[in-house]
Amino acid sequence: MQITNENGTVEVDDGMYCSIAVDEALNSLCPGSESAFREVATTFFGFTQEDLGRLFPIETRYREILDDGLIDGQCMDYAEIRMYVLALAWSKMKDDETTPRVAIQSAWTDARMMCEEFGVRL
């Protein structure tokens, strides 16, 4: 598959094409969008309606989640760790002015390190 932009044409495989598509959707079409984070939560993180209700609207709830901190039991709870990661990613995106993809990757790295301190490997 080929992609053409102002710099020319580049040959990409399916994996790279999908990665570019996700980046474009999150970073260009809806940057900093709560709707984008909701989509990530449901599509990629498997959030239930109950989970969504606890996290969204993320702009008003993320600080409370981060202030409560991450405790060892959350590291082993599917919904809790993902909720913490998205709250942390939202904070990084807002405070560090980074892209959603970088914010989510960085938040996962931080959460893994925090959970390892509790003896839990993610």
Buried (B, 14 or more C-beta within 10 A) or exposed (E): EEEEEEEEEEEEEEEEEEEEEBBEBBBEEBEBEBEBBBBBBBEEBEBEEEBBEEBBEBEEBBBEBBEEEBEEEBBEEEBBBBBBBBBBBBBBBBEEEBBBBBBBBBBBEBBBEBBEEBEBEE
